[in-house]
Amino acid sequence: MKREHLKFLLAIAVVVAVGLGALLFWLLQNPPAPKVLPAPVVAAPAPPPPADPFADRQADAITLVQQSASPRGTLDVTLIDVAKIFPGFAAAKPAWSAIRIKEGVYEVAWQAQTAGLAVGPRWGVQLDKAAIPAGGSAIVAANAYAEIFAAPSLGPWADAPLPTDAEVLSTLLGAAGPTELSLSSALLVALRTAIKEGRAVEPLGWSVTLLRSKPREKPAYSVAYAWKEAGESKLATWEVDLASRAVKPADLSANAIAQLAAATDPKFLVTAVPRDVARATGDPMYERNRARRALRFLVGDPLRKQAAAVLVRFSDRNVAAEYDGWTTLESETPGVFTVTMAVVFGKESESIVWSCDTTAGTFKAVSATARLIDSLVLPAEPARER
């Protein structure tokens, strides 16, 4: 390459280098402005939902019922009067409660617990005044008890008091004819079968609930037996119309029990009571032999007598059962006897035990099977405040 060409290229390189240096110097003196990113757009918070004016208004609903006007004055005054119509209801010390059904509507109840079921008046309460139709009421009776509370006069019911729970239950359990088991004995068979199959049974007892009542007419009731089986709540319910003496199952459990009762003729039951006691007549209180008096008190109820026979007739341990007699032993308390029925299943024996006060003519179940039997033949005691 010629010398002139090299000088030319060198001159160009020097010019380029000077230009780049000048550009670099300028950039250092004039740095580009930093790029500012736009601030993120923050969405406005959603407005809070409007406050529910009818939430947690249970106390208001109860107060509205208690202070509502009835033909006899405010309801909180007349509750005591009405409670007298229902035997045992006031003594059970019913409690007020309220649950929300839907917006503005509550169900208010003044009830006591019997055999795990609530018994007493219920009302529907509308707290939303705008939802009440013209001429309508904010409070509506939700069952027969509440309808009586709203009656113009309690006179018709006071003149012809409603039957006791024991009377209603007696109608139900006495409905079976002479050629079939009582419902209590059929229930005993069903529950003993459950126990045999390994399911724990906890008897709760009978609950009697008024369904319909008109002045001077015999009322109708719902009568339910409640128990727990393997921890699960169970119920068998019948409707009892005292006017017609009609008894009919009201659910599948009651229907199955009724079929079992109708399918078994009591004449095939083994007598499980000494013949002289079974044939005894008159008031057991006049029985001079106190041990015999205790047994007569106990088996004087035909339902309990049939239940004792059922324990022998329907073996629940896959072997033939044998009736092994009754024993009566006086306790340390004079006049109080321990009454025991023994049933033998092969090599095993079961004792069904009660305690009987021969002075008062009362008895109390002691063993689990005795408690089961008594829960089937006696009305349940209402749960009382402690």
QUIMOFEN-V657458 format. One record per residue. RES is the residue in three letters. PHI is phi in whole degrees, 0 to 359 (NA if undefined). BURIAL is I if it has 16 or more other C-alpha atoms within 10 Angstrom, else O. Layout:
RES_PHI_BURIAL + RES_PHI_BURIAL
This chain:
MET_NA_O + LYS_286_O + ARG_296_O + GLU_296_O + HIS_293_O + LEU_295_O + LYS_296_O + PHE_294_O + LEU_294_O + LEU_296_O + ALA_296_O + ILE_296_O + ALA_298_O + VAL_296_O + VAL_297_O + VAL_296_O + ALA_296_O + VAL_297_O + GLY_296_O + LEU_294_O + GLY_296_O + ALA_296_O + LEU_296_O + LEU_296_O + PHE_298_O + TRP_293_O + LEU_295_O + LEU_294_O + GLN_281_O + ASN_227_O + PRO_295_O + PRO_293_O + ALA_298_O + PRO_296_O + LYS_282_O + VAL_266_O + LEU_281_O + PRO_294_O + ALA_296_O + PRO_297_O + VAL_278_O + VAL_267_O + ALA_290_O + ALA_293_O + PRO_300_O + ALA_294_O + PRO_297_O + PRO_297_O + PRO_297_O + PRO_298_O + ALA_298_O + ASP_281_O + PRO_289_O + PHE_246_I + ALA_283_O + ASP_52_O + ARG_248_I + GLN_301_I + ALA_298_O + ASP_295_O + ALA_296_I + ILE_296_I + THR_299_O + LEU_298_I + VAL_292_I + GLN_298_I + GLN_260_O + SER_292_O + ALA_278_O + SER_235_I + PRO_302_O + ARG_252_O + GLY_119_O + THR_291_O + LEU_295_I + ASP_295_O + VAL_276_O + THR_275_I + LEU_302_O + ILE_297_O + ASP_296_O + VAL_293_I + ALA_300_I + LYS_294_I + ILE_287_I + PHE_256_I + PRO_305_O + GLY_84_O + PHE_290_I + ALA_296_I + ALA_296_O + ALA_283_I + LYS_52_I + PRO_299_I + ALA_241_O + TRP_276_I + SER_207_O + ALA_211_I + ILE_231_I + ARG_277_I + ILE_266_O + LYS_200_O + GLU_304_O + GLY_84_I + VAL_246_I + TYR_234_I + GLU_254_I + VAL_251_I + ALA_226_I + TRP_233_I + GLN_223_I + ALA_242_I + GLN_266_I + THR_228_I + ALA_54_I + GLY_80_I + LEU_245_I + ALA_273_I + VAL_233_I + GLY_146_I + PRO_287_I + ARG_227_I + TRP_228_I + GLY_264_I + VAL_235_I + GLN_256_I + LEU_274_I + ASP_277_O + LYS_298_O + ALA_292_O + ALA_270_O + ILE_275_O + PRO_295_O + ALA_303_O + GLY_79_O + GLY_274_O + SER_240_O + ALA_284_I + ILE_235_I + VAL_231_I + ALA_297_I + ALA_252_I + ASN_204_I + ALA_295_I + TYR_299_I + ALA_293_I + GLU_295_I + ILE_294_I + PHE_303_I + ALA_269_I + ALA_293_O + PRO_300_O + SER_213_O + LEU_269_I + GLY_308_O + PRO_302_O + TRP_281_I + ALA_292_O + ASP_288_O + ALA_230_O + PRO_304_O + LEU_294_I + PRO_293_O + THR_285_O + ASP_301_I + ALA_297_O + GLU_293_O + VAL_295_I + LEU_295_I + SER_298_O + THR_297_I + LEU_294_I + LEU_285_I + GLY_267_I + ALA_288_I + ALA_293_I + GLY_283_O + PRO_291_O + THR_255_O + GLU_214_I + LEU_296_I + SER_289_I + LEU_297_I + SER_295_I + SER_290_I + ALA_296_I + LEU_297_I + LEU_299_I + VAL_300_I + ALA_296_O + LEU_286_I + ARG_293_I + THR_296_I + ALA_298_I + ILE_296_O + LYS_301_O + GLU_275_O + GLY_92_O + ARG_261_O + ALA_294_I + VAL_242_I + GLU_242_I + PRO_287_I + LEU_250_I + GLY_110_I + TRP_267_I + SER_230_I + VAL_248_I + THR_235_I + LEU_292_I + LEU_258_I + ARG_215_I + SER_205_I + LYS_242_O + PRO_307_I + ARG_65_O + GLU_240_O + LYS_289_I + PRO_278_I + ALA_241_I + TYR_227_I + SER_257_I + VAL_240_I + ALA_235_I + TYR_257_I + ALA_243_I + TRP_206_I + LYS_246_O + GLU_233_I + ALA_55_O + GLY_83_O + GLU_263_O + SER_290_O + LYS_233_I + LEU_208_I + ALA_234_I + THR_235_I + TRP_237_I + GLU_255_I + VAL_241_I + ASP_256_I + LEU_288_I + ALA_293_O + SER_259_O + ARG_62_O + ALA_276_O + VAL_231_I + LYS_220_I + PRO_297_I + ALA_246_I + ASP_207_O + LEU_293_O + SER_297_I + ALA_295_I + ASN_295_I + ALA_295_I + ILE_294_I + ALA_297_I + GLN_293_O + LEU_296_I + ALA_296_I + ALA_289_I + ALA_273_O + THR_239_O + ASP_270_O + PRO_300_I + LYS_294_O + PHE_273_O + LEU_285_I + VAL_280_I + THR_294_I + ALA_244_I + VAL_224_I + PRO_308_O + ARG_299_O + ASP_293_O + VAL_285_O + ALA_298_I + ARG_269_O + ALA_295_O + THR_235_O + GLY_87_O + ASP_288_O + PRO_301_I + MET_298_I + TYR_271_O + GLU_289_I + ARG_289_O + ASN_284_O + ARG_293_I + ALA_296_I + ARG_291_I + ARG_299_I + ALA_300_I + LEU_293_I + ARG_294_I + PHE_301_I + LEU_291_I + VAL_265_I + GLY_294_I + ASP_280_O + PRO_299_O + LEU_291_I + ARG_289_I + LYS_297_I + GLN_292_I + ALA_298_I + ALA_298_I + ALA_293_I + VAL_298_I + LEU_299_I + VAL_274_I + ARG_292_I + PHE_255_I + SER_294_I + ASP_239_I + ARG_228_O + ASN_61_O + VAL_223_O + ALA_291_O + ALA_272_I + GLU_229_I + TYR_280_I + ASP_246_O + GLY_89_O + TRP_246_I + THR_230_O + THR_231_I + LEU_235_O + GLU_285_I + SER_276_O + GLU_293_O + THR_272_O + PRO_304_O + GLY_87_I + VAL_257_I + PHE_245_I + THR_266_I + VAL_250_I + THR_232_I + MET_253_I + ALA_254_I + VAL_235_I + VAL_255_I + PHE_243_I + GLY_64_O + LYS_265_O + GLU_255_O + SER_229_O + GLU_238_O + SER_253_I + ILE_255_I + VAL_238_I + TRP_233_I + SER_246_I + CYS_235_I + ASP_264_I + THR_286_I + THR_281_O + ALA_266_O + GLY_74_I + THR_246_O + PHE_213_I + LYS_220_O + ALA_291_I + VAL_248_O + SER_276_O + ALA_299_O + THR_292_I + ALA_296_I + ARG_295_I + LEU_297_I + ILE_299_I + ASP_293_I + SER_294_I + LEU_270_I + VAL_245_I + LEU_235_I + PRO_293_I + ALA_286_I + GLU_281_I + PRO_292_I + ALA_290_I + ARG_250_O + GLU_296_O + ARG_261_O
